[in-house]
């Protein structure tokens, strides 16, 4: 069932993430690296609950990023922006453009988590700067103090756990007040652990599971970014509630490869004579 927020309700009336998870225990998301607004809207209409845009590995213009958030809201999906780092310059614009989730990569300490909260939450939780005219603050069309409260309550800060040190400190990282949960990134974690992309390795799977268990053990929300069936299975077994399991670039890549090979095989069955023979 689609959530009440998908019916044009104001942000102050939108369901919180915890309320959404009580109705739908596991949210499914996808990454759209192309950032094409039509693809973003399509993903939400298909049924994806969360749509991810990467600002760590790709440069995006403010207009492109804001259009992504608008397209998410239009289709009922929650926009997730993975920013470059834990700086004010990365976190604040993402929230002003309308991100519901802000993911900060390669977090390895509670100190960094506190920095994320400092720039991502209004006082008393943090020290987010105020600009009521932005999209994330509803263009000052609604009562300003309640809008600040709803911004604190309905935007979600997620450190990304993707190194051995991050796993070791995971409980302390997610225990910081204002951090809603954490996202476990298996690719960089496997590299950090000396098992690069070896997702079937029992030792890696145990490490992956331990990170999710540490997040859930603090009463926080665990998210993972993987389509690998073994890891998705492990994540669900350990209590993860957000699974980011699809990518437009991966889908296009596989479609192009399959189509090319299929036509190569078809042409191999024909007697083709060059035009200049």
C-alpha positions as CSV (number, residue, x, y, z in Angstrom):
1,X,0.0,0.0,0.0
2,X,1.3,3.4,-0.8
3,X,1.8,5.7,2.1
4,X,-0.4,8.7,3.1
5,X,2.4,11.1,2.2
6,X,1.8,10.0,-1.5
7,X,-1.5,11.8,-1.5
8,X,-0.2,15.4,-1.5
9,X,-0.2,15.9,2.3
10,X,2.0,18.6,3.8
11,X,5.4,17.6,5.3
12,X,4.0,18.3,8.8
13,X,1.4,15.6,8.2
14,X,3.7,13.1,6.4
15,X,4.4,9.8,8.0
16,X,7.7,9.5,9.7
17,X,10.1,6.8,8.7
18,X,9.3,4.8,11.8
19,X,5.6,5.0,11.0
20,X,6.2,3.9,7.4
21,X,8.2,1.0,8.6
22,X,5.4,-0.1,11.0
23,X,3.2,-0.4,7.9
24,X,5.8,-1.8,5.6
25,X,8.6,-3.5,7.5
26,X,11.2,-3.5,4.6
27,X,11.5,-0.6,2.2
28,X,13.0,-1.3,-1.3
29,X,15.1,1.3,-3.1
30,X,17.1,1.8,-6.2
31,X,20.0,3.9,-7.4
32,X,19.5,6.2,-10.4
33,X,22.9,7.4,-11.4
34,X,21.6,8.9,-14.7
35,X,19.5,11.3,-12.6
36,X,17.0,11.5,-15.5
37,X,13.8,12.9,-13.9
38,X,11.5,10.7,-15.9
39,X,13.4,7.6,-14.7
40,X,13.2,8.9,-11.1
41,X,9.4,9.4,-11.4
42,X,9.1,6.0,-13.1
43,X,10.9,4.3,-10.2
44,X,8.5,5.7,-7.7
45,X,5.5,4.8,-9.8
46,X,6.8,1.2,-10.1
47,X,6.8,1.1,-6.3
48,X,10.3,1.8,-5.1
49,X,10.1,3.4,-1.7
50,X,13.5,5.1,-1.8
51,X,15.5,6.4,-4.7
52,X,19.2,7.1,-4.4
53,X,21.3,9.8,-6.1
54,X,25.1,9.6,-5.7
55,X,26.9,12.9,-5.1
56,X,30.0,11.2,-3.9
57,X,31.3,9.8,-7.2
58,X,29.4,12.0,-9.6
59,X,29.3,15.8,-9.9
60,X,25.7,17.2,-10.1
61,X,24.5,20.7,-10.5
62,X,22.1,22.1,-7.8
63,X,19.4,22.3,-10.4
64,X,19.8,18.6,-11.4
65,X,19.8,17.5,-7.7
66,X,16.7,19.5,-6.9
67,X,14.9,18.2,-10.0
68,X,15.7,14.7,-8.7
69,X,14.1,15.4,-5.3
70,X,11.1,17.0,-7.0
71,X,10.6,13.9,-9.2
72,X,10.9,11.6,-6.2
73,X,8.2,13.6,-4.4
74,X,6.0,13.6,-7.4
75,X,6.0,9.8,-7.6
76,X,5.8,9.2,-3.8
77,X,9.4,7.9,-3.4
78,X,11.7,9.3,-0.7
79,X,14.8,11.0,-2.1
80,X,18.1,9.8,-0.8
81,X,21.3,11.8,-1.5
82,X,24.7,10.3,-0.8
83,X,26.9,13.3,-0.3
84,X,30.6,13.6,-0.6
85,X,31.5,13.9,3.0
86,X,30.5,15.1,6.5
87,X,31.1,18.8,5.8
88,X,28.5,21.6,6.1
89,X,29.0,22.3,2.4
90,X,27.9,18.8,1.6
91,X,25.1,18.1,4.0
92,X,23.2,21.5,4.2
93,X,22.5,21.9,0.4
94,X,21.2,18.3,0.2
95,X,18.7,19.0,2.9
96,X,17.8,22.4,1.4
97,X,17.0,20.7,-1.9
98,X,14.6,18.3,-0.3
99,X,16.5,15.1,0.6
100,X,14.7,12.9,3.1
101,X,17.8,10.7,3.6
102,X,21.3,12.0,3.6
103,X,24.0,9.3,3.5
104,X,27.6,10.2,4.4
105,X,30.2,7.8,3.1
106,X,33.1,6.2,4.9
107,X,32.2,7.1,8.5
108,X,34.5,5.5,11.0
109,X,34.0,7.3,14.3
110,X,31.3,8.7,16.5
111,X,33.1,12.1,16.2
112,X,32.2,12.1,12.5
113,X,28.6,11.1,13.3
114,X,28.3,14.0,15.7
115,X,29.6,16.3,12.9
116,X,26.9,15.0,10.6
117,X,24.2,15.8,13.2
118,X,25.8,19.3,13.7
119,X,25.2,20.2,10.1
120,X,22.1,18.1,9.5
121,X,19.8,19.0,12.4
122,X,18.4,22.2,13.9
123,X,19.0,23.0,17.5
124,X,18.8,21.5,20.1
125,X,20.1,18.4,18.3
126,X,22.6,20.2,16.0
127,X,23.4,23.6,14.5
128,X,21.9,23.5,11.0
129,X,21.7,26.9,9.5
130,X,18.2,28.3,8.8
131,X,16.9,29.5,5.4
132,X,13.2,29.3,5.4
133,X,12.9,30.0,1.7
134,X,14.4,26.7,0.4
135,X,12.5,23.8,-1.0
136,X,13.6,21.7,2.0
137,X,11.8,24.2,4.3
138,X,8.7,24.4,2.0
139,X,9.6,27.9,0.7
140,X,8.4,29.4,4.0
141,X,4.8,28.7,2.9
142,X,4.0,27.0,6.2
143,X,4.5,27.9,9.9
144,X,8.2,28.2,10.3
145,X,8.8,26.8,13.8
146,X,6.7,23.6,13.1
147,X,8.5,23.3,9.7
148,X,11.9,23.3,11.6
149,X,10.5,20.6,13.9
150,X,9.3,18.5,11.1
151,X,12.6,18.9,9.3
152,X,14.4,17.4,12.3
153,X,11.8,14.6,12.6
154,X,11.4,13.7,8.9
155,X,14.9,14.0,7.5
156,X,17.2,11.1,8.2
157,X,21.0,11.1,8.7
158,X,22.7,7.8,7.8
159,X,26.5,7.3,8.1
160,X,27.7,4.7,5.7
161,X,29.7,1.8,7.3
162,X,32.2,0.5,4.7
163,X,35.5,-0.2,6.4
164,X,36.8,-2.4,9.2
165,X,37.2,0.5,11.5
166,X,33.6,1.6,10.7
167,X,32.4,-1.9,11.7
168,X,34.5,-1.9,14.9
169,X,33.0,1.5,15.9
170,X,29.5,0.9,14.4
171,X,27.6,0.8,17.7
172,X,29.1,4.1,18.9
173,X,28.5,5.7,15.5
174,X,24.8,4.9,15.3
175,X,24.4,5.6,19.0
176,X,24.9,9.3,18.4
177,X,21.6,11.2,19.0
178,X,20.2,12.5,15.7
179,X,21.6,9.5,13.7
180,X,18.6,7.5,12.5
181,X,20.5,4.5,11.3
182,X,23.4,3.5,9.0
183,X,23.9,2.1,5.6
184,X,26.3,-0.8,5.1
185,X,28.2,-0.7,1.8
186,X,29.6,-4.2,1.0
187,X,31.9,-3.3,-1.9
188,X,34.3,-1.0,0.0
189,X,33.9,-3.0,3.2
190,X,35.0,-6.2,1.3
191,X,38.1,-4.3,0.0
192,X,38.9,-2.9,3.4
193,X,38.7,-6.5,4.8
194,X,41.1,-7.9,2.2
195,X,38.4,-9.8,0.4
196,X,37.6,-7.5,-2.5
197,X,34.1,-8.1,-3.9
198,X,34.2,-11.7,-2.6
199,X,30.6,-11.6,-1.4
200,X,30.2,-15.4,-1.1
201,X,33.2,-15.6,1.3
202,X,31.8,-16.9,4.7
203,X,34.2,-14.6,6.5
204,X,33.0,-11.5,4.7
205,X,29.4,-12.5,5.1
206,X,30.0,-12.8,8.9
207,X,31.5,-9.3,8.9
208,X,28.6,-7.9,6.9
209,X,26.1,-9.5,9.2
210,X,28.0,-8.1,12.3
211,X,27.6,-4.6,11.0
212,X,23.9,-4.9,10.5
213,X,23.5,-6.5,13.9
214,X,25.4,-3.7,15.6
215,X,23.1,-1.1,14.0
216,X,19.9,-3.0,15.0
217,X,21.3,-3.6,18.4
218,X,21.3,0.1,19.1
219,X,17.6,0.3,18.0
220,X,18.5,2.1,14.8
221,X,17.5,1.4,11.2
222,X,19.9,-0.7,9.1
223,X,20.1,-0.2,5.4
224,X,22.2,-2.0,2.8
225,X,23.1,-1.2,-0.8
226,X,23.4,-4.5,-2.7
227,X,21.6,-6.8,-5.1
228,X,23.7,-9.8,-4.3
229,X,21.2,-12.5,-3.3
230,X,23.3,-13.9,-0.4
231,X,23.9,-10.5,1.1
232,X,20.2,-9.5,0.7
233,X,19.3,-12.7,2.5
234,X,21.8,-12.0,5.3
235,X,20.6,-8.5,5.6
236,X,17.0,-9.5,6.0
237,X,17.9,-12.2,8.5
238,X,19.8,-9.7,10.6
239,X,16.9,-7.1,10.6
240,X,17.8,-4.7,7.9
241,X,14.8,-2.6,6.9
242,X,16.0,-0.7,3.8
243,X,17.3,-2.7,0.8
244,X,18.7,-0.6,-2.1
245,X,18.9,-3.4,-4.7
246,X,18.6,-1.9,-8.2
247,X,20.5,0.4,-10.4
248,X,19.6,2.0,-13.7
249,X,23.2,1.8,-15.0
250,X,23.4,-1.9,-14.1
251,X,20.0,-2.5,-15.8
252,X,21.0,-0.7,-19.0
253,X,24.4,-2.5,-19.0
254,X,22.9,-5.9,-18.7
255,X,20.2,-5.2,-21.3
256,X,22.8,-3.9,-23.8
257,X,25.1,-6.9,-23.2
258,X,22.2,-9.4,-23.5
259,X,20.8,-7.7,-26.6
260,X,24.2,-7.6,-28.3
261,X,25.0,-11.2,-27.6
262,X,21.6,-12.4,-28.7
263,X,21.9,-10.6,-32.1
264,X,25.5,-11.9,-32.5
265,X,24.2,-15.4,-32.0
266,X,21.4,-14.8,-34.5
267,X,23.8,-13.4,-37.1
268,X,26.1,-16.4,-36.6
269,X,23.4,-18.6,-38.0
270,X,23.1,-16.7,-41.2
271,X,25.3,-16.7,-44.3
272,X,26.2,-13.0,-44.4
273,X,28.1,-11.8,-47.5
274,X,29.9,-8.4,-47.4
275,X,28.4,-5.8,-49.7
276,X,31.7,-5.3,-51.6
277,X,32.2,-9.1,-52.2
